[in-house]
Amino acid sequence: MASKPYEFLKALYHRKSVPIFIKLCIVKFLTSYIRYRVHAKYTFPWSESGKKNLIGTSLFEDNDYAYYAQYYAESFLMDTLNHKNSNLYKYEIFKSQLYNSYESIDISFQEDSLLPVSIMDNDFINDFFPENCSINLSVNNKKYTLENIIQNRFHLMRFNKRDRCRINSTKKLLIGKPIQISKRKNKKKLVLVIFIDALGSKLFNKYPLEELMPNTYNFFKKGVIFKNCYSNAEFTTPSLASMTTGKYVHNNNFFHPGKRQIIGQKQKMINQYFHDEGFFTQLITGNPGQNPSQGYCIDYDRVIYKHSLKHQDVLMEFVDSMRVFKDRNVFTWISLFDVHHPLNIIPSFSAGSKMSIQAHDYNSGDPPLTKTTFRSYCPKTTERRVVEIEKVDYHMKSLYDFIEMNYDDEEILISLVSDHATSATIETENNSNILRKEKTNVPFMIRGSDYKNIESLEMIENVDVLPSILNSCNISIDLEKIDGILPKELGGNGKDFIFTESIYPGQTYKASIKDKSYECFLEGYALTEDDGKINLREYTIEVEDIETGNKIDNNKIIKVYLEKFRRILKTNADWG
């Protein structure tokens, strides 16, 4: 990751003789440099270097199996090596084994199952009628030949209980691990996490939830709506990792936007708990923060990924899959990315028709294209985001109707979460610190079990999402191994304060603690390193009244919060 100019600027920053203005310029440049490397080199299905197509290559080998990505079956004509157009395609990932051409594979099915099968040919430009591409099958001694099979895509073949199959192909063959479709335990039939990126709760102060997202409100008002949930980080990569692992950023160490980190190997993700309980686990996402090559495919039985996949496609894919797995316990995480970045895109038909003429102007008055946490308030940006949220909620009604038509409340556990707000929609004078409550307040809603008609003001964090969902599904978890706890509203002990931090390479380490009375901000002097080590030998600390925003000069109060920071960061920070 590092380069000589990068290291030189970091060293220059730490010279005491360098003026503060130059230091600020260095921080801005380093942040922009990291973001450039992210977009230029690290878009799935391409490797971290941007030179290798990961289609058809093994990811995260597990005994005889590995995770393989193929093009989704909806597309036919494409150049498999076209880097520039990779964002246009969907990809599908199954846990699979690779076999050589004409190698025979014998499989016996103990239950009704799906078998993902794909012919491999990464150097071939696909067309509608590929030549010399066939699959030979013998099912219960009856022979079949499947001709002209489209390559580099998974084809799902259904087999019945006690079927015996022999299979080979004229080319290399990927055989997915059989997926049972009729396995039902005495657990929740459907556990669904709806992740909407950049849906800050502050917007609900100006546009009430029941007006901005009426369908979402009407669905979740039958459960629990938490109004005081806060993210544990300021942008998607670390915040999402906190939700999925139940650990603070400094403990899961998943924070770098441009470095290949692997989640799901050193800490357990939420889907892995359900996988161990026998659930069919599925991820449908268009969020680049859930890059499959960074581990967001581990212990998912099926992954569908496309960069910036539209919410309509996500919803359709989920409902379509439930036609297949209606007799299986299912855990699905769906990610909706539309709300995150409706700033410089052509709006949809309905969204564009609702926007004012001024909102169609994407230049004058718009904040610069920096991280969403650093953008200044912009009425046009806010209008575009509001229109996008309304559109997403409108289409979400089909999802909510599907659930209510097919399941009883005791059979489901549905939750809605988000990872951070965006400064461009926050109209406040005190908008400087990226960890303020206005920027970290996010929705958390949960429906199912015995939770009925509750709007809670209890303070919770995104790390509490994991234990909340697992506990509601009667899945045990060792709370000593995570930072999240069960909220009082859901039968737990709750907490007195929440913690948020920013570990971003090229920026100083920042952290905040919020409770009912005060908001405390801590900032280190040193720039954050690529390994995430936290240097707090020099720091500043400020405490503000949470209602008035006035600074508190009481040393006793400041000392109380400093000790809380020290306790939370006890093994992760160098205090000198």
Secondary structure, 3 states (H helix, E strand, C coil): CCCHHHHHHHHHHCCCCCCHHHHHHHHHHHHHHHHHHHHHHCCCCECCCCCCECCCCCEEEECCEEEEEEECCCCCCCCCCCCCCHHHCCEEEEEEEEECCCCCEEEECCCCEEEEEEECCCCCCCCCCCCCCEEEEEECCEEEEEECCCCCECEEEEECCCCEEEEEECCCEEEECCEECCCCCCCCCEEEEEEECCCCCCHHHHCCHHHHCHHHHHHHCCCEEEEEEECCCCCHHHHHHHHHHCCCHHHHCCCCCCCCCCCCCCCCCHHHHHHHCCCEEEEEECCHHHCHHHCCCCCCCEEEECCCCCHHHHHHHHHHHHHHCCCCCEEEEEEECCCCCCCCCCCCHHHHHHCCCHHHCCCCCCCCCCCCCCCCCCHHHHHHHHHHHHHHHHHHHHHHHHHHHHCCHHHEEEEEECCCCCHHHCCCCCCCCCCCHHHHEEEEEEEECCECCEEEEEEEEHHHHHHHHHHHCCCCCCHHHCCCCCCHHHCCCCCCCEEEEECCCCCEEEEEEECCCEEEEEEEEEECCCCCCEECCCEEEEEEECCCCCECCCHHHHHHHHHHHHHHCCCCEECC
